[in-house]
Amino acid sequence: MPLDLGCRLAGGRVWQVSRETRLASLFGARQAETGLMGTGLAAVLLSGEVPGLKKVSGIHLSRHDMVRHFLHT
């Protein structure tokens, strides 16, 4: 049984995680800079094809940090 259907039948909730949140969490951040989702690099990172990304310091993922950490993987 699919997870979303099983949760609904069990009275649970299914939360949809935004792409911005997923991108930020790849780097250990909580927020992503506005406009990052429109980049080709964000699409590649969200595809799951880039393992071993290093964490950023702080809770905010900037464009500069995203590119720099991608290049150092």
PEZI-V495045 format. One record per residue. N is the residue number from 0. RES is the residue in one small letter. D_FIRST is the distance of its C-alpha to the first C-alpha in whole Angstrom. Layout:
((N & RES & D_FIRST) (N & RES & D_FIRST))
This chain:
((0 & m & 0) (1 & p & 4) (2 & l & 6) (3 & d & 9) (4 & l & 7) (5 & g & 6) (6 & c & 10) (7 & r & 11) (8 & l & 10) (9 & a & 12) (10 & g & 15) (11 & g & 14) (12 & r & 15) (13 & v & 14) (14 & w & 17) (15 & q & 18) (16 & v & 21) (17 & s & 24) (18 & r & 25) (19 & e & 28) (20 & t & 27) (21 & r & 25) (22 & l & 28) (23 & a & 30) (24 & s & 28) (25 & l & 28) (26 & f & 32) (27 & g & 31) (28 & a & 32) (29 & r & 31) (30 & q & 33) (31 & a & 34) (32 & e & 37) (33 & t & 37) (34 & g & 37) (35 & l & 35) (36 & m & 32) (37 & g & 34) (38 & t & 35) (39 & g & 34) (40 & l & 34) (41 & a & 31) (42 & a & 29) (43 & v & 30) (44 & l & 29) (45 & l & 26) (46 & s & 25) (47 & g & 24) (48 & e & 27) (49 & v & 30) (50 & p & 29) (51 & g & 32) (52 & l & 33) (53 & k & 35) (54 & k & 35) (55 & v & 37) (56 & s & 39) (57 & g & 39) (58 & i & 36) (59 & h & 37) (60 & l & 36) (61 & s & 39) (62 & r & 39) (63 & h & 42) (64 & d & 40) (65 & m & 37) (66 & v & 39) (67 & r & 41) (68 & h & 38) (69 & f & 37) (70 & l & 40) (71 & h & 40) (72 & t & 37))
